[in-house]
Every structure is written in structure tokens, then in C-alpha cells.
């Protein structure tokens, strides 16, 4: 299950590697986000961006569950 979302004015593509691991890419960068209790990223990204990307994933997952 893959999707795209506009986050902070930039289009990101989200590719689920598994339920708790997501490859997130844009024209400027790529990140792998993983979830334990909250979303984390091994790369050095701002907490604000991490929060926005995590929110986009959660919103998509919740909408897909309906």
C-alpha cells in the first residue's frame, strides 16, 4: 500500500516496507521511518518534519482501515 501526500508544501511518496516501516521520498530527500511507540527516523531530520510525516502515515492508515 503506497500513497502520496503534500506535507509542509512538498509532495512526498510513502512506500510501506512493512506495517511499521515506511520509505518516504520527495524530490529532495529519502527517509526510512519506523514505528515503535511513535515514529522515528535514523536520518537527521527535524522533529517537526518527522511529526508531520508520521501524521500523514497515521491519517492514511486510519482512512484505509475504514
Secondary structure, DSSP 8 states (H G I E B T S, - for coil): -EEEEEETTEEEEEEEEETTEEEEE-SS-EEEEEESSSEEESS---HHHHHHHHHHHHHHHHHHT-
